[in-house]
Structure formats: structure tokens, C-alpha cells
Amino acid sequence: MKLRSLAVFGVGYVLGAKAGRERYVQIVEALQSASQRLDDARRQRAKPARQGSNGLDSYLDETSRN
């Protein structure tokens, strides 16, 4: 995680230095946002599926009790 953050910062710095400070800030923010979305997606995949999350599960639960 730290290595990736450092790499993201390094790429942003190099590209931003060539494009100017304003563009540098835009690049860094975009890379941080992409990194955050990737982390969120990984966390979502790691979560177990919720039971009873849709109508079919609820219906099956109710009918099995009767």
C-alpha cells in the first residue's frame, strides 16, 4: 500500500513538473481518486454476500418457516 502510494506520488510529480503546478495538482488528485476507488472495490469483493438482501431470499425464508 505504501509503495503504491509512493509510486502514484512519483508519477504525479514527474508529470506535474512538466505541465505546471495546476496540472500537477489535477494529476495527483486523479491518481489518488483512482487509488481510492481501487481500494474500495477490493474491500467490496472481500465482504461476504448479505443474506436476505433481495425479495427472493426473503420469500424463501418465509415459506421455509411455514
N, C-alpha and C positions, 0 to 999 in steps of 0.2 A: 504494500500500500504506500509506504513512504517513498520507495524507489519510483513508483509510477508518478507520484505527485512531483517528485524532483524532476523526472523526465518531462512531464507536462509543463512545468515551470521553465525548464531549459529551452524547450521548443518555442514556447511563447516568448521568451526573452529574445532568442535569436531572430525570430520572425518579426517581433515587435520593434527591435532595434533598427531593422532595415526600413520599416514602414512608418516609424514615428511613434511617439508616446500614445497618442489617441488610439491608433490601430493596435498597439501593443496591449492596451487595456481591454479592447474588444476581443482580441485573440485569447488572452488569459481567461477572461470571463467565459467565453465559449468553451474553452477546453475544460475549465472547472465544472461547468454545467454538464458537459458530456460525461465527464468522470463521475459526477454525482448520479446521473441517470443510469450509468452502467452499474454502479454500486447498488442502487435501488432495485434494478432488475435482478441482480444476483441475490439480493435479500428476498425478493418475492419468490424466486424459484426455490429457495431453501425452506420457505414456510410450508407446512403441511396443508393440504386442502381442507377447507372447512366443511364439516358435515352439516346437512340440513340447510345448505345455502341456496337451494332453489326449490321450487314448488314440488317437483317430483320426489325429492328426498323427504320433504315434509309429508306428502301424501302417503308414501310408502311407510314411513314411521307410524302414521295414524292407523293405517289399515293393518299393520302387523300387530298393533296393540289390541285390536278388536277381535 
